[in-house]
Amino acid sequence: VGSLAVARTPDPEVFELFKVYLLPEARGGGRAGTMLAEAVAFARAGGGTRLRLWTDTRFAEGHRFYERNGFVRLPGSRAVPDASDTWEFAYTRDIDDHAPAP
């Protein structure tokens, strides 16, 4: 019903989230918050102090979720050379700033 991947970046204190997705019918029940909590725990256990992610500019519902959970959108955007001509926003958050919201 969903996915969320997390990996260490070249900076050992920064972990990146990617492949974050929930089927529309699976949203609203706390699954995203649970997945985020697991990612935070994984990053924290690995010595991480910051999370970052890139998200399609069209995913307003996802942006609201990230912002409710302490992520801050960084200025600018980037183009992704894919079939959809995707543009993405960057978000970042200190790991210990906020607990994930349900």
All heavy atoms as an XYZ file, in Angstrom:
793
protein
N       0.811     -1.209      0.000
C       0.000      0.000      0.000
C       0.846      1.261      0.000
O       0.331      2.334     -0.231
C      -0.998      0.031      1.176
C      -1.972     -1.113      1.096
C      -0.310      0.084      2.507
N       2.149      1.122      0.278
C       2.977      2.311      0.312
C       4.453      1.967      0.364
O       4.834      0.802      0.453
N       5.261      3.012      0.295
C       6.703      2.823      0.380
C       7.345      4.061      0.979
O       6.792      5.164      0.909
C       7.292      2.567     -1.009
O       7.163      3.710     -1.818
N       8.500      3.864      1.572
C       9.344      4.952      2.033
C      10.740      4.376      2.171
O      10.928      3.384      2.873
C       8.876      5.521      3.379
C       9.639      6.760      3.866
C       8.746      7.643      4.711
C      10.897      6.409      4.611
N      11.686      4.978      1.488
C      13.075      4.540      1.584
C      13.876      5.638      2.266
O      13.553      6.824      2.157
C      13.638      4.252      0.199
N      14.909      5.234      2.975
C      15.787      6.191      3.641
C      17.215      5.698      3.496
O      17.472      4.496      3.602
C      15.398      6.389      5.124
C      15.462      5.095      5.909
C      16.259      7.453      5.789
N      18.130      6.622      3.215
C      19.531      6.238      3.024
C      20.448      7.361      3.503
O      20.089      8.540      3.424
C      19.808      5.948      1.556
N      21.611      6.950      3.942
C      22.637      7.917      4.325
C      23.152      8.608      3.055
O      23.265      7.994      2.002
C      23.790      7.194      5.020
C      24.866      8.111      5.562
C      26.043      7.344      6.149
N      25.684      6.280      7.064
C      25.448      6.444      8.370
N      25.537      7.645      8.906
N      25.137      5.411      9.116
N      23.463      9.881      3.171
C      24.053     10.637      2.068
C      25.573     10.651      2.260
O      26.072     10.120      3.260
C      23.522     12.088      2.073
O      24.016     12.754      3.230
C      21.996     12.120      2.044
N      26.319     11.261      1.355
C      27.764     11.371      1.572
C      28.115     12.071      2.890
O      29.171     11.824      3.467
C      28.250     12.175      0.363
C      27.278     11.805     -0.710
C      25.954     11.707      0.006
N      27.231     12.940      3.371
C      27.406     13.540      4.696
C      26.835     12.546      5.708
O      25.628     12.295      5.710
C      26.654     14.871      4.774
C      26.758     15.544      6.128
O      27.046     14.865      7.143
O      26.528     16.763      6.183
N      27.637     11.948      6.578
C      27.158     10.889      7.462
C      26.076     11.309      8.451
O      25.408     10.455      9.029
C      28.420     10.425      8.197
C      29.385     11.533      8.066
C      29.055     12.250      6.787
N      25.871     12.605      8.620
C      24.827     13.060      9.543
C      23.504     13.362      8.837
O      22.517     13.659      9.482
C      25.301     14.290     10.312
C      26.436     13.973     11.272
C      26.822     15.155     12.139
O      26.260     16.254     11.968
O      27.702     14.961     12.995
N      23.493     13.279      7.512
C      22.290     13.595      6.734
C      21.770     12.331      6.063
O      22.523     11.613      5.400
C      22.582     14.676      5.671
C      21.335     14.956      4.838
C      23.095     15.945      6.334
N      20.486     12.074      6.250
C      19.815     10.952      5.611
C      18.749     11.509      4.677
O      18.113     12.516      4.986
C      19.164     10.038      6.656
C      20.141      9.121      7.327
C      21.102      9.612      8.203
C      20.106      7.759      7.088
C      22.000      8.771      8.822
C      21.011      6.904      7.705
C      21.968      7.408      8.584
N      18.574     10.850      3.540
C      17.598     11.307      2.551
C      16.440     10.321      2.457
O      16.638      9.109      2.420
C      18.253     11.463      1.184
C      17.308     12.056      0.167
C      18.009     12.589     -1.063
O      19.246     12.732     -1.062
O      17.289     12.886     -2.033
N      15.240     10.882      2.428
C      14.031     10.089      2.205
C      13.721     10.125      0.714
O      13.872     11.159      0.063
C      12.837     10.684      2.959
C      12.972     10.867      4.463
C      11.692     11.461      5.021
C      13.303      9.560      5.143
N      13.271      9.004      0.190
C      12.838      8.959     -1.200
C      11.869      7.801     -1.378
O      11.665      7.000     -0.479
C      14.027      8.884     -2.174
C      14.996      7.764     -1.900
C      14.942      6.594     -2.621
C      15.967      7.886     -0.918
C      15.835      5.557     -2.369
C      16.868      6.861     -0.658
C      16.794      5.693     -1.386
N      11.215      7.764     -2.521
C      10.186      6.755     -2.823
C       9.067      6.780     -1.782
O       8.534      5.748     -1.386
C      10.783      5.350     -2.919
C      11.878      5.204     -3.951
C      11.342      5.399     -5.341
C      12.445      5.137     -6.369
N      12.101      5.598     -7.681
N       8.700      7.992     -1.313
C       7.635      8.142     -0.319
C       6.304      8.163     -1.063
O       6.062      9.039     -1.897
C       7.818      9.440      0.496
C       6.703      9.585      1.536
C       9.189      9.461      1.161
N       5.464      7.182     -0.752
C       4.183      7.098     -1.447
C       3.214      6.222     -0.663
O       3.615      5.219     -0.080
C       4.361      6.495     -2.852
C       3.069      6.464     -3.625
C       2.569      7.623     -4.205
C       2.334      5.298     -3.736
C       1.359      7.612     -4.889
C       1.125      5.281     -4.418
C       0.641      6.437     -4.989
O      -0.546      6.429     -5.649
N       1.951      6.615     -0.653
C       0.851      5.800     -0.136
C      -0.274      5.827     -1.153
O      -0.575      6.883     -1.718
C       0.307      6.365      1.180
C       0.939      5.920      2.480
C       0.282      6.641      3.646
C       0.857      4.429      2.674
N      -0.881      4.674     -1.378
C      -2.066      4.652     -2.231
C      -3.114      5.601     -1.652
O      -3.240      5.702     -0.425
C      -2.650      3.240     -2.291
C      -1.838      2.199     -3.045
C      -2.445      0.810     -2.842
C      -1.765      2.542     -4.511
N      -3.850      6.295     -2.493
C      -4.853      7.237     -1.980
C      -5.807      6.611     -0.961
O      -6.135      7.241      0.045
C      -5.596      7.682     -3.244
C      -4.569      7.563     -4.324
C      -3.763      6.332     -3.961
N      -6.221      5.376     -1.188
C      -7.160      4.747     -0.245
C      -6.507      4.361      1.076
O      -7.197      4.034      2.040
C      -7.849      3.538     -0.886
C      -6.913      2.453     -1.356
C      -6.436      2.607     -2.797
O      -6.494      3.707     -3.361
O      -5.984      1.597     -3.357
N      -5.190      4.411      1.164
C      -4.470      4.082      2.403
C      -4.117      5.332      3.210
O      -3.577      5.228      4.303
C      -3.203      3.304      2.076
N      -4.410      6.499      2.687
C      -4.051      7.749      3.353
C      -5.055      8.104      4.435
O      -6.214      7.725      4.375
C      -3.951      8.881      2.323
C      -2.857      8.629      1.321
C      -2.814      9.662      0.218
N      -1.853      9.211     -0.807
C      -1.795      9.682     -2.019
N      -2.629     10.639     -2.398
N      -0.908      9.213     -2.873
N      -4.578      8.870      5.424
C      -5.466      9.369      6.466
C      -5.589      8.463      7.671
O      -6.272      8.811      8.618
N      -4.935      7.328      7.670
C      -5.043      6.406      8.800
C      -3.808      6.329      9.680
O      -3.706      5.464     10.534
N      -2.852      7.225      9.463
C      -1.649      7.233     10.284
C      -0.478      6.442      9.732
O       0.595      6.422     10.334
N      -0.674      5.790      8.602
C       0.421      4.984      8.038
C       1.643      5.831      7.669
O       2.777      5.434      7.903
C      -0.053      4.221      6.813
C      -0.963      3.064      7.125
C      -1.340      2.318      5.841
N      -2.246      1.229      6.121
C      -3.563      1.326      6.033
N      -4.124      2.474      5.688
N      -4.323      0.283      6.287
N       1.408      6.992      7.082
C       2.530      7.851      6.687
C       3.336      8.287      7.905
O       4.564      8.282      7.877
C       2.033      9.065      5.914
N       2.650      8.631      8.974
C       3.341      9.010     10.213
C       4.145      7.860     10.783
O       5.268      8.055     11.266
N       3.610      6.654     10.696
C       4.327      5.472     11.175
C       5.560      5.217     10.319
O       6.650      4.936     10.846
C       3.399      4.241     11.150
O       2.296      4.492     12.027
C       4.127      2.991     11.598
N       5.408      5.341      9.012
C       6.555      5.139      8.127
C       7.630      6.197      8.387
O       8.824      5.881      8.444
C       6.101      5.177      6.662
C       5.280      3.959      6.292
S       4.487      3.931      4.639
C       5.304      5.096      3.653
N       7.217      7.440      8.588
C       8.176      8.498      8.872
C       8.874      8.250     10.205
O      10.090      8.432     10.317
C       7.495      9.866      8.857
C       8.398     11.059      9.160
C       9.590     11.124      8.201
C       7.594     12.348      9.123
N       8.139      7.813     11.200
C       8.747      7.521     12.504
C       9.811      6.433     12.379
O      10.873      6.510     13.016
C       7.668      7.109     13.507
N       9.543      5.422     11.569
C      10.536      4.362     11.347
C      11.776      4.910     10.653
O      12.902      4.554     10.994
C       9.927      3.227     10.519
C       8.901      2.409     11.263
C       9.505      1.560     12.375
O      10.654      1.092     12.225
O       8.826      1.388     13.388
N      11.581      5.789      9.684
C      12.717      6.391      8.979
C      13.542      7.257      9.927
O      14.779      7.223      9.903
C      12.220      7.224      7.798
N      12.871      8.031     10.772
C      13.571      8.862     11.759
C      14.373      7.984     12.704
O      15.548      8.259     12.980
C      12.575      9.754     12.539
C      13.241     10.401     13.743
C      11.975     10.814     11.620
N      13.769      6.909     13.191
C      14.470      6.000     14.109
C      15.690      5.379     13.432
O      16.765      5.258     14.047
C      13.517      4.919     14.610
N      15.543      4.988     12.181
C      16.654      4.396     11.435
C      17.799      5.396     11.297
O      18.962      5.080     11.537
C      16.158      3.947     10.061
C      17.234      3.388      9.171
C      17.615      2.065      9.280
C      17.861      4.190      8.237
C      18.610      1.538      8.465
C      18.857      3.683      7.414
C      19.236      2.350      7.535
N      17.454      6.623     10.886
C      18.482      7.650     10.706
C      19.152      8.000     12.034
O      20.376      8.131     12.102
C      17.869      8.893     10.072
N      18.363      8.144     13.076
C      18.912      8.464     14.400
C      19.868      7.361     14.853
O      20.965      7.641     15.349
C      17.785      8.652     15.403
C      18.285      9.103     16.777
C      17.164      9.271     17.780
N      16.327     10.405     17.433
C      15.014     10.343     17.231
N      14.364      9.201     17.320
N      14.333     11.427     16.938
N      19.475      6.118     14.677
C      20.328      4.987     15.081
C      21.628      4.964     14.286
O      22.657      4.478     14.781
C      19.577      3.666     14.904
N      21.597      5.499     13.081
C      22.793      5.554     12.242
C      23.625      6.807     12.450
O      24.550      7.071     11.691
N      23.281      7.602     13.457
C      24.038      8.813     13.741
C      23.567     10.040     12.996
O      24.227     11.071     13.013
N      22.409      9.941     12.350
C      21.888     11.065     11.593
C      21.351     12.170     12.479
O      20.812     11.912     13.556
N      21.497     13.398     12.018
C      20.957     14.563     12.723
C      20.000     15.368     11.848
O      19.328     16.262     12.333
C      22.090     15.504     13.192
O      22.805     15.971     12.055
C      23.017     14.793     14.160
N      19.951     15.048     10.550
C      19.116     15.807      9.620
C      18.545     14.874      8.556
O      19.206     13.946      8.109
C      19.951     16.895      8.954
C      19.205     17.731      7.948
C      19.945     18.995      7.548
N      19.899     20.036      8.560
C      18.823     20.757      8.880
N      17.680     20.531      8.278
N      18.872     21.688      9.772
N      17.296     15.175      8.173
C      16.646     14.489      7.064
C      16.471     15.481      5.926
O      16.267     16.676      6.163
C      15.261     13.979      7.469
C      15.197     12.886      8.516
C      13.742     12.643      8.895
C      15.843     11.619      8.009
N      16.509     14.978      4.714
C      16.185     15.807      3.555
C      15.403     14.952      2.568
O      15.438     13.718      2.625
C      17.430     16.401      2.914
C      18.257     15.412      2.149
C      19.424     16.101      1.471
N      20.150     15.123      0.673
C      21.412     15.255      0.336
N      22.101     16.301      0.719
N      21.995     14.341     -0.403
N      14.705     15.625      1.663
C      13.962     14.925      0.619
C      13.674     15.881     -0.514
O      13.748     17.095     -0.355
C      12.657     14.335      1.167
C      11.613     15.311      1.710
C      10.632     15.729      0.624
C      10.869     14.687      2.866
N      13.379     15.308     -1.666
C      12.910     16.045     -2.829
C      11.516     15.528     -3.148
O      11.268     14.323     -3.071
C      13.831     15.812     -4.024
C      15.158     16.481     -3.877
C      16.280     15.953     -3.310
C      15.493     17.800     -4.274
N      17.291     16.866     -3.338
C      16.844     18.017     -3.943
C      14.791     18.824     -4.907
C      17.500     19.208     -4.198
C      15.451     20.013     -5.176
C      16.785     20.204     -4.827
N      10.608     16.423     -3.500
C       9.237     16.035     -3.795
C       8.715     16.803     -5.002
O       9.014     17.990     -5.161
C       8.318     16.251     -2.572
O       6.971     15.900     -2.903
C       8.359     17.674     -2.065
N       7.955     16.121     -5.816
C       7.360     16.727     -7.011
C       6.571     17.976     -6.618
O       5.806     17.952     -5.648
C       6.442     15.695     -7.672
C       5.973     16.115     -9.048
O       5.364     17.205     -9.173
O       6.197     15.346     -9.997
N       6.740     19.042     -7.356
C       6.061     20.306     -7.042
C       4.543     20.183     -7.083
O       3.842     21.004     -6.498
C       6.507     21.416     -8.009
O       6.197     21.020     -9.350
C       7.986     21.710     -7.873
N       4.034     19.150     -7.744
C       2.579     18.978     -7.879
C       1.939     18.258     -6.700
O       0.718     18.191     -6.614
C       2.267     18.197     -9.164
C       2.717     18.929    -10.421
C       2.647     18.056    -11.631
N       3.729     17.063    -11.551
C       4.037     16.216    -12.507
N       3.341     16.202    -13.629
N       5.030     15.366    -12.361
N       2.732     17.719     -5.758
C       2.187     16.876     -4.686
C       1.868     17.700     -3.443
O       2.467     17.523     -2.370
C       3.150     15.746     -4.352
C       3.375     14.765     -5.478
C       4.466     13.923     -5.454
C       2.505     14.670     -6.545
C       4.682     13.001     -6.469
C       2.708     13.756     -7.575
C       3.801     12.925     -7.528
N       0.883     18.590     -3.548
C       0.536     19.506     -2.454
C       0.150     18.772     -1.172
O       0.496     19.210     -0.070
C      -0.593     20.438     -2.888
N      -0.552     17.661     -1.289
C      -0.938     16.899     -0.096
C       0.307     16.399      0.643
O       0.386     16.459      1.869
C      -1.834     15.719     -0.489
C      -2.397     14.947      0.682
C      -3.323     13.819      0.230
O      -3.730     13.772     -0.944
O      -3.631     12.973      1.088
N       1.282     15.921     -0.102
C       2.540     15.489      0.502
C       3.278     16.642      1.144
O       3.839     16.505      2.235
N       3.274     17.807      0.503
C       3.951     18.978      1.067
C       3.339     19.331      2.417
O       4.068     19.639      3.376
C       3.854     20.173      0.126
C       4.381     19.893     -1.243
N       4.011     20.651     -2.329
C       5.222     18.937     -1.720
C       4.613     20.178     -3.414
N       5.343     19.137     -3.065
N       2.013     19.275      2.502
C       1.350     19.574      3.783
C       1.758     18.568      4.846
O       1.994     18.933      6.004
C      -0.170     19.603      3.601
C      -0.652     20.841      2.863
C      -2.165     20.965      2.868
N      -2.831     19.871      2.145
C      -3.056     19.853      0.848
N      -2.676     20.872      0.089
N      -3.678     18.840      0.280
N       1.864     17.286      4.497
C       2.301     16.255      5.444
C       3.710     16.562      5.950
O       3.980     16.534      7.150
C       2.254     14.866      4.797
C       2.905     13.803      5.635
C       2.248     13.265      6.730
C       4.180     13.359      5.339
C       2.850     12.294      7.514
C       4.795     12.387      6.112
C       4.123     11.856      7.208
N       4.625     16.850      5.031
C       6.000     17.136      5.439
C       6.049     18.348      6.369
O       6.724     18.326      7.396
C       6.898     17.369      4.220
C       7.000     16.170      3.312
C       6.833     16.303      1.944
C       7.252     14.893      3.825
C       6.923     15.206      1.092
C       7.331     13.789      2.982
C       7.169     13.955      1.626
O       7.252     12.872      0.799
N       5.332     19.390      6.024
C       5.351     20.611      6.834
C       4.737     20.379      8.213
O       5.232     20.909      9.209
C       4.673     21.748      6.080
C       5.512     22.181      4.881
C       4.775     23.011      3.846
O       3.598     23.390      4.079
O       5.381     23.270      2.780
N       3.683     19.568      8.302
C       3.104     19.220      9.613
C       4.108     18.453     10.458
O       3.996     18.432     11.678
C       1.855     18.348      9.446
C       0.600     19.083      9.121
C      -0.646     18.223      9.321
N      -0.566     16.882      8.785
C      -0.908     16.509      7.546
N      -1.350     17.416      6.697
N      -0.803     15.262      7.169
N       5.051     17.804      9.815
C       6.029     16.977     10.515
C       7.397     17.641     10.611
O       8.411     16.967     10.762
C       6.127     15.608      9.832
C       4.932     14.759     10.196
O       4.891     14.176     11.260
N       3.934     14.727      9.317
N       7.416     18.961     10.563
C       8.621     19.713     10.859
C       9.561     19.982      9.712
O      10.607     20.596      9.909
N       9.228     19.547      8.507
C      10.084     19.828      7.361
C       9.871     21.265      6.896
O       8.768     21.794      6.966
C       9.770     18.873      6.200
C      10.289     17.484      6.406
C       9.535     16.544      7.089
C      11.537     17.112      5.918
C      10.007     15.253      7.277
C      12.020     15.835      6.101
C      11.251     14.896      6.785
N      10.935     21.863      6.413
C      10.908     23.222      5.879
C      11.334     23.155      4.424
O      12.354     22.537      4.086
C      11.869     24.129      6.674
C      11.935     25.522      6.067
C      11.452     24.196      8.135
N      10.540     23.791      3.571
C      10.888     23.815      2.155
C      12.015     24.816      1.924
O      11.978     25.944      2.412
C       9.675     24.194      1.313
C       9.943     23.972     -0.170
C       8.691     24.073     -0.963
N       8.612     25.400     -1.542
C       7.541     25.895     -2.114
N       6.428     25.185     -2.176
N       7.547     27.098     -2.618
N      13.000     24.382      1.179
C      14.130     25.234      0.841
C      13.803     26.056     -0.396
O      12.961     25.661     -1.203
C      15.374     24.378      0.608
C      15.812     23.541      1.813
C      16.985     22.639      1.440
C      16.166     24.426      2.996
N      14.458     27.189     -0.572
C      14.185     28.019     -1.755
C      14.551     27.293     -3.046
O      15.472     26.478     -3.078
C      15.113     29.228     -1.562
C      15.526     29.202     -0.127
C      15.433     27.777      0.324
N      13.820     27.615     -4.098
C      14.133     27.083     -5.415
C      13.514     25.735     -5.691
O      12.740     25.202     -4.904
N      13.873     25.194     -6.837
C      13.408     23.880     -7.268
C      14.426     23.334     -8.254
O      15.335     24.048     -8.677
C      12.020     23.967     -7.909
O      12.053     24.813     -9.043
N      14.261     22.057     -8.601
C      15.157     21.467     -9.600
C      14.334     20.710    -10.631
O      13.275     20.160    -10.337
C      16.189     20.543     -8.955
C      15.625     19.224     -8.455
C      16.716     18.312     -7.916
N      16.134     17.033     -7.490
C      16.815     16.083     -6.890
N      18.094     16.241     -6.625
N      16.217     14.948     -6.549
N      14.857     20.658    -11.828
C      14.225     19.910    -12.916
C      14.754     18.485    -12.888
O      15.924     18.251    -12.611
C      14.534     20.546    -14.252
N      13.858     17.548    -13.177
C      14.234     16.141    -13.283
C      14.006     15.744    -14.738
O      12.879     15.833    -15.231
C      13.388     15.261    -12.337
C      13.770     13.805    -12.475
C      13.530     15.736    -10.898
N      15.031     15.308    -15.427
C      14.876     14.981    -16.852
C      14.189     13.627    -17.055
O      14.812     12.632    -17.374
C      16.317     14.968    -17.365
C      17.135     14.603    -16.173
C      16.411     15.172    -14.988
N      12.874     13.613    -16.807
C      12.108     12.380    -16.978
C      10.983     12.611    -17.979
O      10.816     13.714    -18.507
C      11.576     11.863    -15.632
C      10.622     12.828    -14.941
O      10.220     13.845    -15.537
O      10.271     12.564    -13.776
N      10.196     11.589    -18.236
C       9.128     11.670    -19.235
C       8.053     12.688    -18.864
O       7.346     13.201    -19.730
C       8.496     10.294    -19.425
N       7.923     12.992    -17.558
C       6.896     13.929    -17.099
C       7.396     15.363    -16.964
O       6.650     16.224    -16.524
C       6.356     13.476    -15.737
O       5.783     12.203    -15.841
N       8.664     15.603    -17.296
C       9.251     16.933    -17.085
C       9.011     17.417    -15.660
O       8.520     18.517    -15.420
C       8.707     17.954    -18.090
C       9.224     17.708    -19.487
O      10.394     17.300    -19.618
O       8.455     17.925    -20.449
N       9.347     16.588    -14.722
C       9.105     16.848    -13.304
C       9.982     17.980    -12.782
O      11.140     18.115    -13.156
C       9.394     15.565    -12.489
O       8.549     14.522    -12.978
C       9.155     15.768    -11.012
N       9.399     18.758    -11.880
C      10.124     19.749    -11.082
C       9.936     19.360     -9.631
O       8.858     18.886     -9.242
C       9.586     21.158    -11.337
C      10.083     21.707    -12.630
C       9.543     21.503    -13.867
C      11.243     22.510    -12.821
N      10.297     22.135    -14.820
C      11.345     22.776    -14.204
C      12.205     23.045    -11.972
C      12.366     23.544    -14.741
C      13.214     23.815    -12.507
C      13.299     24.058    -13.876
N      10.976     19.542     -8.819
C      10.912     19.126     -7.419
C      11.325     20.256     -6.479
O      12.173     21.076     -6.819
C      11.863     17.947     -7.171
C      11.476     16.684     -7.892
C      12.442     15.554     -7.633
O      13.674     15.795     -7.561
O      11.965     14.414     -7.490
N      10.702     20.227     -5.286
C      11.093     21.085     -4.172
C      11.952     20.260     -3.219
O      11.727     19.055     -3.058
C       9.871     21.553     -3.382
C       8.936     22.469     -4.113
C       7.570     22.259     -4.037
C       9.403     23.551     -4.842
C       6.688     23.113     -4.682
C       8.532     24.408     -5.495
C       7.166     24.184     -5.415
N      12.876     20.919     -2.541
C      13.681     20.286     -1.495
C      13.093     20.648     -0.139
O      12.653     21.781      0.080
C      15.126     20.765     -1.568
N      13.089     19.677      0.758
C      12.666     19.879      2.146
C      13.748     19.337      3.058
O      14.459     18.384      2.709
C      11.359     19.119      2.431
C      10.112     19.827      1.992
C       9.675     19.760      0.682
C       9.356     20.562      2.901
C       8.516     20.406      0.276
C       8.193     21.206      2.501
C       7.778     21.127      1.193
O       6.630     21.768      0.805
N      13.855     19.917      4.249
C      14.824     19.452      5.229
C      14.252     19.603      6.634
O      13.327     20.395      6.853
C      16.156     20.226      5.093
O      17.135     19.632      5.938
C      16.000     21.694      5.436
N      14.825     18.840      7.553
C      14.362     18.870      8.937
C      15.431     18.269      9.831
O      16.045     17.260      9.485
C      13.090     18.045      9.038
C      12.644     17.778     10.429
C      11.609     16.680     10.469
N      11.978     15.819     11.547
C      11.206     14.897     12.063
N      10.030     14.656     11.561
N      11.617     14.181     13.049
N      15.666     18.896     10.976
C      16.517     18.270     11.975
C      15.764     17.076     12.540
O      14.549     17.141     12.748
C      16.862     19.241     13.106
C      17.862     20.298     12.686
O      18.579     20.080     11.686
O      17.919     21.348     13.348
N      16.466     15.995     12.803
C      15.800     14.767     13.261
C      15.083     14.977     14.580
O      13.968     14.496     14.760
C      16.807     13.608     13.320
C      17.110     13.158     11.899
C      16.279     12.456     14.175
C      18.101     12.045     11.782
N      15.686     15.693     15.502
C      15.079     15.812     16.827
C      14.176     17.038     16.991
O      13.705     17.293     18.070
C      16.162     15.800     17.899
C      16.787     14.429     18.032
O      16.068     13.427     17.840
O      17.994     14.356     18.306
N      13.914     17.780     15.904
C      13.059     18.960     16.009
C      11.601     18.615     16.305
O      10.944     19.311     17.046
C      13.099     19.776     14.719
C      14.241     20.764     14.720
O      14.968     20.833     15.725
O      14.411     21.455     13.707
N      11.099     17.562     15.682
C       9.671     17.242     15.801
C       9.471     15.743     15.782
O      10.135     15.042     15.039
C       8.876     17.831     14.619
C       8.932     19.304     14.544
N       8.071     20.105     15.226
C       9.767     20.145     13.874
C       8.367     21.368     14.973
N       9.394     21.411     14.155
N       8.522     15.305     16.560
C       8.066     13.919     16.420
C       7.066     13.901     15.268
O       6.346     14.867     15.056
C       7.398     13.456     17.711
N       7.009     12.809     14.516
C       6.030     12.743     13.427
C       4.601     12.908     13.939
O       4.253     12.380     14.982
C       6.245     11.345     12.841
C       7.632     10.985     13.232
C       7.859     11.647     14.562
N       3.797     13.647     13.208
C       2.393     13.820     13.544
C       1.604     12.621     13.030
O       1.959     12.039     12.021
C       1.866     15.104     12.925
N       0.552     12.263     13.732
C      -0.263     11.141     13.223
C      -1.004     11.516     11.962
O      -1.194     12.624     11.629
C      -1.255     10.877     14.375
C      -1.192     12.052     15.280
C       0.077     12.792     14.972
